[in-house]
Amino acid sequence: MHIQLVLLLGTAVASVMGASVQVPRSDGYKPTDLGDGLFTASFGDDGLVNVTRINDIEPEDTPEVSPAGLARRAIPITRFGCYSASRNHGDWERARSQFKNLCNQRVKIPGNGILYAVSGKQVAFGCSWGGSNGCSGREFDDFLDYINRKCGGWKGGWVDMDRWAKQYGMQQRGEAICGKGNRVQWPKL
């Protein structure tokens, strides 16, 4: 019991201070017990997931600004899958908007890692199974439009973009993201 309390306190301190926390990896990563916020995660050679809290959930929107002269391009979807419906539309919307805001600040998805936002019972995420990968709020909107057409409204899902070596998704907290079940094959498993 004492050891569990020490581990729990260590995790809480690390998440508040922006330090990394290591958790075991199974088939995908399950963001369950670090609270609401914005995070990155990367997979180590030892099978552990290194999780770093970037920030708390922020209330304002950050508009996406595209450089002049750049045309909007369609996301190259290779495959997709659907998850179950959201049970809390407020959580779904906050996770969506926070992930988009993070992307619009030109934060990158770490190489062989995950960038994600957690709000209540929802997780919005981007995964890269190559090098460091750009993230775009507009791409995330395109992903959500696609999933809404294919899976139905307020349902989560994922799309793989093999050409870009990345995945976008929306999932319920406590369920695996970016795992082999989503056909993402992380190196060094």
N, C-alpha and C positions, 0 to 999 in steps of 0.2 A: 504494500500500500504506500509506504514512504517513497519507494522508487517511482511509482506511478505519479505521485504528487510532484516530485522533483522534475520528472520528464514533462508533465503538463505545465508547470511553471516555466520551465526552460523554453518550451514552445511558445508560450504567451509572450515572454520577454523578447524572444527572437523576432516574433511577428510584429511587435510594436516598434522595435528598433530598426527594422529593415534588414536584419541579418538573415542568413539562410537557415532553413530547417531541413533535415533529411528524413524522408519517410520511405518505407519499402515500396517497390513498384510491383504491381501484379499485371494483369492484362489491361493496360491503360492506367490512367491516373485518376484517382477519385478524390476531388477536392471536397473534403468534408468538415474538417475541424479547425480551420484557421480564421473563421469569421468572415464577414463581408469585407470586400476590398478588391484591390487590383494586384495581381500577382504575376510572376514568371516562374516557370519550372523547367528544369533540365534534367536529363537522365545521365547518371554516372555509370562508369564501367562496372561498378560494384552492384548495380541493380537498384540503387537508391535514387529517389527523386529529390533533387535539391530545389527547395521552394523559397522564393524571396518575395516578401510583401513590398510592393512599389508604393502604394498609397491607400488611403481610405476611399470610400465612395464619395465622390464630389457632387454637389447639387447642380452645377451649371453645365450647359452644353458648349462644346468647342466646335465652331463651324469648320468644315473641311474646306481648305483653300487649295485649288488646283493651280499649278503654274500655268501662266498664259501660254496658249498654243497647244496644250496637250489635249488630245481627244480621249474621250472615255472609251475604255475597251471592255469587252465582255469577259467575265471570268471563265476560264477554260475548264468547266466541270467534267471530270472523268467518271465519277460515280457519286451516288448519294444514298442516304439512308434516313429513316424517320425514327424519332423517339416518341414517347407518349406525350400527351397534352400537358401543358403547364397547369398547375393547380392554383397559381397565384399570378394574375396578369400584371400586378404592380411590380412584383419581383422580376418577372420576365422583361418588362419594359425598362426597369432600372439597370438590369444586367446588360441589356442591349445598348442603352444609351451610354453607359459607362465604358463599355468595350469600344464603341464607336469613338467616344471622346479620346480614349487612350490612343487609338489608331490615328486619329486626326492630329495628334501631337507628334506624329512621326516616330512613335516608339516602334521598335522592330520586334518581331517574334524571334526569340533566340534560336540559334542553330541547334537542331535536334532537341527542340524544347517547345514550350507552351507559353502563350500569353493569355491571361484570362481575367474575367471580372465575375465576382460572386455577389449576388444580392439575394438575401433570404434563401429561397429554395431553387434558384436558377443560376446557371453558369453560362456565360458567353465566352467562346474561346477561339483561338487560332493556334495551329500547330505547324511546326516546320520539321520536315524530316531530311532537310538538306542543310545548307548554311543559314545564316541569319536572313530573315525574310521580311520584306516590307508588309505593313498592315494598313488597310485603308477602310475608313468608315463607309465609303461608297461601295467598295467590294463587299463589305459585310451586309449592307442593305440589299445588294444584288443577290447574295446568298439567301437572305431571309425571304425575298420575293420568290426565289426559286423553290425554297422549302414550303412556303405557304401554298404555292400552286400544286406541288407534288404531294404534300403530306396533310394539308389543311391548316387553317389558322390556329394560332396559339400552340402549335406543336413544335417541338424541337426537332433537330435533325443535324446532319453534317453533309458536307460536300468535300470530296477530294479533288485537288487540282494537280495532277501528276506533273504536268509541264512546269508548274511553279514550285513543286515539292512542298505543298502546304495544304492545310485543311482549315475550314471554318466550321463552327458548330454552335449549337445551343442545346443544353442538356440540363436535366434536373440535378441539383446538388446531391452528392452521395453516389451517383452513377458514374461509371468509367467514361473518360473522354480520351481521345487520341490513342486508343489501343488498337491491337490487332483486329478486334471485332469490327473496327471501323475501316479495316484494310490498310491502315497506316503501318508500315513495317519499319519500326525504329531500328537503326543499326545497333550492333553489339548486344542483342537480346540474349 
